[in-house]
Amino acid sequence: MTDSSKQIQPSNEIQAVQKTSIWTKLLRLKSLLVSLSLVGLLATNIATLVNSTFHDWLYRITLSALSVGGDQLARKAMINSPKAKMDELDTKNKQLANQLQRNGKFAKETAGKVHKRLITGVARNLASLPSEALPIAGVAFIVGATTLDIYDACQTMKDFNSLLVRLGEGEENPDLCGQKVPSVEEVKESAKKLFKKKDTG
């Protein structure tokens, strides 16, 4: 019995040594996996900070993995990512650039309208000068030219107001619109009264 008990004991020791070595191997494997995970996480963190292409690639992979739960969940989870913020800024920047371009074109159109109106007004005033010098008929020309000047000034103010509204600056009160121009007879009466005051004064 002693011989057989001696033989049994070494096989138990062999089994104990084998069990210990499996646990040891598993612990070593676990330590190796944890170490590799930490090194991998550190490397990817550095790579995402240093290389934007790698960050974008990792962002797309993470977004597609999260998309399994739904697009809304994925977008919500990734909203604080620098890539998402950069995309949002790019979109806003493009919108502002387009708005600026449209406003510039509108301002140029408005300036063109005002320029044409001013040229017409100056030409009209120059053309009416000889007619205004006539004693009786000149009054009618003055009243007509003044009426057209007020109308042009009103249209110019409306153009400026539409430009101001487009630029988000509100409107100015176009109080010169709707001004009543005196009739030819009223101007003649005012002139007669003025001359009488000068003669008597």
VEXLUM-311229 format. One record per residue (C-alpha): x, y, z; chain; residue in one letter. Coordinates in Angstrom, 2 decimals. Each point is the difference from the previous one (the first is absolute). Example, Ala and Ser with C-alpha at 12.3 -4.5 7.8 and 13.67 -1.06 7.14 Angstrom:
# residues 2
<<12.30, -4.50, 7.80>, "A", "a"> <<1.37, 3.44, -0.66>, "A", "s"> 
END
This chain:
# residues 201
<<0.00, 0.00, 0.00>, "A", "m"> <<2.75, 2.25, 0.67>, "A", "t"> <<1.22, -0.32, -3.52>, "A", "d"> <<-3.38, 0.74, -1.48>, "A", "s"> <<-0.60, 2.92, 2.36>, "A", "s"> <<3.31, 1.45, -1.06>, "A", "k"> <<-1.04, -0.29, -3.59>, "A", "q"> <<-3.31, 1.69, 0.66>, "A", "i"> <<1.56, 2.90, 1.78>, "A", "q"> <<2.21, 1.03, -2.90>, "A", "p"> <<-2.97, -0.05, -2.40>, "A", "s"> <<-1.91, 2.32, 2.40>, "A", "n"> <<3.01, 2.27, 0.11>, "A", "e"> <<0.18, -0.05, -3.79>, "A", "i"> <<-3.69, 0.92, -0.18>, "A", "q"> <<0.55, 2.77, 2.57>, "A", "a"> <<2.96, 1.29, -1.99>, "A", "v"> <<-2.06, -0.15, -3.22>, "A", "q"> <<-2.91, 1.85, 1.65>, "A", "k"> <<2.36, 2.63, 1.32>, "A", "t"> <<1.63, 0.44, -3.36>, "A", "s"> <<-3.42, 0.50, -1.75>, "A", "i"> <<-0.94, 2.72, 2.51>, "A", "w"> <<3.40, 1.53, -0.35>, "A", "t"> <<-0.34, -0.03, -3.77>, "A", "k"> <<-3.45, 1.60, 0.18>, "A", "l"> <<1.28, 2.71, 2.35>, "A", "l"> <<2.94, 0.68, -2.31>, "A", "r"> <<-2.34, 0.15, -3.00>, "A", "l"> <<-2.29, 2.38, 1.89>, "A", "k"> <<2.94, 2.24, 0.93>, "A", "s"> <<1.18, -0.01, -3.59>, "A", "l"> <<-3.47, 0.90, -1.32>, "A", "l"> <<-0.42, 2.82, 2.52>, "A", "v"> <<3.46, 1.36, -0.87>, "A", "s"> <<-0.71, -0.18, -3.73>, "A", "l"> <<-3.37, 1.70, 0.51>, "A", "s"> <<1.59, 2.86, 1.94>, "A", "l"> <<2.74, 0.45, -2.59>, "A", "v"> <<-2.60, -0.13, -2.81>, "A", "g"> <<-2.23, 2.58, 1.72>, "A", "l"> <<2.94, 2.30, 0.63>, "A", "l"> <<1.15, -0.33, -3.63>, "A", "a"> <<-3.47, 0.71, -1.42>, "A", "t"> <<-0.45, 3.00, 2.31>, "A", "n"> <<3.29, 1.48, -1.14>, "A", "i"> <<-0.77, -0.80, -3.64>, "A", "a"> <<-3.42, 1.70, 0.17>, "A", "t"> <<1.57, 3.12, 1.49>, "A", "l"> <<2.89, 0.14, -2.44>, "A", "v"> <<-1.55, -1.20, -3.26>, "A", "n"> <<-3.37, 1.34, -1.17>, "A", "s"> <<-0.33, -2.68, -2.69>, "A", "t"> <<0.30, -2.73, 2.63>, "A", "f"> <<-2.50, 1.84, 2.19>, "A", "h"> <<-2.49, 0.25, -2.88>, "A", "d"> <<0.47, -3.69, -0.81>, "A", "w"> <<-0.55, -0.97, 3.64>, "A", "l"> <<-3.00, 2.35, 0.17>, "A", "y"> <<-1.63, -1.69, -3.02>, "A", "r"> <<0.63, -3.46, 1.45>, "A", "i"> <<-1.45, 0.98, 3.38>, "A", "t"> <<-2.97, 1.69, -1.66>, "A", "l"> <<-0.76, -3.04, -2.14>, "A", "s"> <<0.31, -2.30, 3.03>, "A", "a"> <<-2.38, 2.21, 1.98>, "A", "l"> <<-2.39, 0.20, -2.97>, "A", "s"> <<-1.05, -3.55, 0.80>, "A", "v"> <<-2.07, 1.54, 2.81>, "A", "g"> <<-1.45, 2.59, -2.40>, "A", "g"> <<1.28, 3.12, -1.75>, "A", "d"> <<-1.46, 2.32, 2.61>, "A", "q"> <<1.79, -1.84, 2.82>, "A", "l"> <<3.26, 0.06, -1.93>, "A", "a"> <<-0.23, 3.74, -0.73>, "A", "r"> <<-0.93, 0.73, 3.61>, "A", "k"> <<2.95, -2.03, 1.29>, "A", "a"> <<2.45, 1.69, -2.38>, "A", "m"> <<-1.28, 3.58, 0.35>, "A", "i"> <<2.93, 1.15, 2.15>, "A", "n"> <<2.60, -1.42, -2.34>, "A", "s"> <<2.36, 2.56, -1.53>, "A", "p"> <<-0.90, -1.41, -3.44>, "A", "k"> <<-3.71, 0.63, 0.59>, "A", "a"> <<0.72, 3.52, 1.23>, "A", "k"> <<2.25, 0.66, -3.00>, "A", "m"> <<-2.69, -1.25, -2.39>, "A", "d"> <<-2.54, 2.29, 1.68>, "A", "e"> <<2.38, 2.96, -0.29>, "A", "l"> <<0.65, -0.80, -3.67>, "A", "d"> <<-3.73, -0.04, -0.69>, "A", "t"> <<-0.54, 3.33, 1.78>, "A", "k"> <<3.02, 1.49, -1.78>, "A", "n"> <<-1.38, -1.00, -3.41>, "A", "k"> <<-3.41, 1.46, 0.88>, "A", "q"> <<1.58, 3.28, 1.12>, "A", "l"> <<2.16, 0.16, -3.14>, "A", "a"> <<-3.08, -0.53, -2.17>, "A", "n"> <<-1.94, 2.64, 1.94>, "A", "q"> <<2.88, 2.44, -0.34>, "A", "l"> <<0.18, -0.64, -3.74>, "A", "q"> <<-3.77, 0.51, -0.41>, "A", "r"> <<0.13, 3.20, 2.09>, "A", "n"> <<2.90, 1.29, -2.07>, "A", "g"> <<-1.90, -0.60, -3.25>, "A", "k"> <<-3.10, 1.67, 1.45>, "A", "f"> <<2.05, 3.01, 1.16>, "A", "a"> <<1.55, 0.29, -3.46>, "A", "k"> <<-3.46, -0.13, -1.63>, "A", "e"> <<-1.26, 2.68, 2.40>, "A", "t"> <<2.99, 2.22, -0.67>, "A", "a"> <<-0.56, -0.45, -3.75>, "A", "g"> <<-3.67, 1.05, 0.31>, "A", "k"> <<0.90, 3.05, 2.09>, "A", "v"> <<2.79, 0.95, -2.39>, "A", "h"> <<-2.33, -0.11, -3.01>, "A", "k"> <<-2.61, 2.02, 1.88>, "A", "r"> <<2.58, 2.62, 0.98>, "A", "l"> <<1.26, 0.29, -3.59>, "A", "i"> <<-3.57, 0.47, -1.22>, "A", "t"> <<-0.70, 2.62, 2.67>, "A", "g"> <<3.14, 1.98, -0.76>, "A", "v"> <<-0.70, -0.12, -3.76>, "A", "a"> <<-3.60, 1.09, 0.61>, "A", "r"> <<1.08, 2.91, 2.19>, "A", "n"> <<2.59, 1.14, -2.53>, "A", "l"> <<-2.54, -0.25, -2.83>, "A", "a"> <<-2.63, 1.95, 1.94>, "A", "s"> <<2.29, 2.93, 0.89>, "A", "l"> <<-0.72, 2.03, -3.15>, "A", "p"> <<-3.74, -0.69, 0.33>, "A", "s"> <<-0.01, 1.03, 3.66>, "A", "e"> <<1.43, 3.38, -0.98>, "A", "a"> <<-3.17, 0.85, -1.96>, "A", "l"> <<-2.20, 2.24, 2.12>, "A", "p"> <<-3.40, -1.69, -0.34>, "A", "i"> <<0.67, -3.45, -1.49>, "A", "a"> <<3.04, -0.52, 2.23>, "A", "g"> <<-2.20, -0.51, 3.06>, "A", "v"> <<-1.64, -3.02, -1.60>, "A", "a"> <<3.40, -1.47, -0.81>, "A", "f"> <<1.22, 0.61, 3.56>, "A", "i"> <<-3.09, -1.67, 1.48>, "A", "v"> <<0.33, -2.95, -2.36>, "A", "g"> <<3.74, -0.42, 0.67>, "A", "a"> <<-0.54, 0.24, 3.75>, "A", "t"> <<-2.74, -2.63, -0.17>, "A", "t"> <<2.32, -2.35, -1.87>, "A", "l"> <<2.85, 0.73, 2.44>, "A", "d"> <<-2.22, -0.89, 2.97>, "A", "i"> <<-1.16, -3.18, -1.73>, "A", "y"> <<3.61, -1.02, -0.76>, "A", "d"> <<1.06, 0.77, 3.58>, "A", "a"> <<-2.87, -2.17, 1.28>, "A", "c"> <<0.98, -2.89, -2.30>, "A", "q"> <<3.63, 0.35, 1.09>, "A", "t"> <<-1.03, -0.13, 3.65>, "A", "m"> <<-2.08, -3.12, -0.67>, "A", "k"> <<3.01, -1.65, -1.67>, "A", "d"> <<2.20, 0.89, 2.98>, "A", "f"> <<-2.63, -1.34, 2.40>, "A", "n"> <<-0.20, -3.32, -1.82>, "A", "s"> <<3.81, -0.17, 0.16>, "A", "l"> <<-0.03, 0.79, 3.73>, "A", "l"> <<-2.65, -2.65, 0.65>, "A", "v"> <<2.02, -2.53, -1.98>, "A", "r"> <<3.06, 0.78, 2.12>, "A", "l"> <<-2.05, -0.30, 3.20>, "A", "g"> <<0.23, 3.68, 0.93>, "A", "e"> <<-3.70, 0.90, -0.03>, "A", "g"> <<-1.53, 2.87, -1.98>, "A", "e"> <<0.33, 3.74, -0.05>, "A", "e"> <<-3.20, 2.02, -0.12>, "A", "n"> <<-0.44, 1.16, -3.60>, "A", "p"> <<-1.79, 3.16, 1.15>, "A", "d"> <<0.75, 1.74, -3.28>, "A", "l"> <<-2.34, -2.37, -1.82>, "A", "c"> <<-3.46, 1.44, -0.51>, "A", "g"> <<1.11, 3.62, 0.36>, "A", "q"> <<-2.53, 2.23, -1.68>, "A", "k"> <<1.40, 2.21, -2.72>, "A", "v"> <<-1.80, 3.33, -0.35>, "A", "p"> <<-1.87, 0.60, -3.24>, "A", "s"> <<1.13, 2.54, -2.59>, "A", "v"> <<-2.63, 2.47, 1.20>, "A", "e"> <<1.09, -0.41, 3.64>, "A", "e"> <<3.61, 0.65, -0.97>, "A", "v"> <<-1.01, 3.12, -1.98>, "A", "k"> <<-2.01, 1.32, 2.98>, "A", "e"> <<2.91, -0.66, 2.36>, "A", "s"> <<2.35, 1.78, -2.38>, "A", "a"> <<-2.37, 3.01, -0.28>, "A", "k"> <<-0.28, 0.21, 3.80>, "A", "k"> <<3.78, -0.22, 0.34>, "A", "l"> <<0.54, 2.76, -2.54>, "A", "f"> <<-2.65, 2.20, 1.65>, "A", "k"> <<1.75, -0.39, 3.36>, "A", "k"> <<3.30, 1.03, -1.59>, "A", "k"> <<-1.59, 2.97, -1.72>, "A", "d"> <<-1.73, 1.20, 3.14>, "A", "t"> <<2.91, -0.86, 2.29>, "A", "g"> 
END
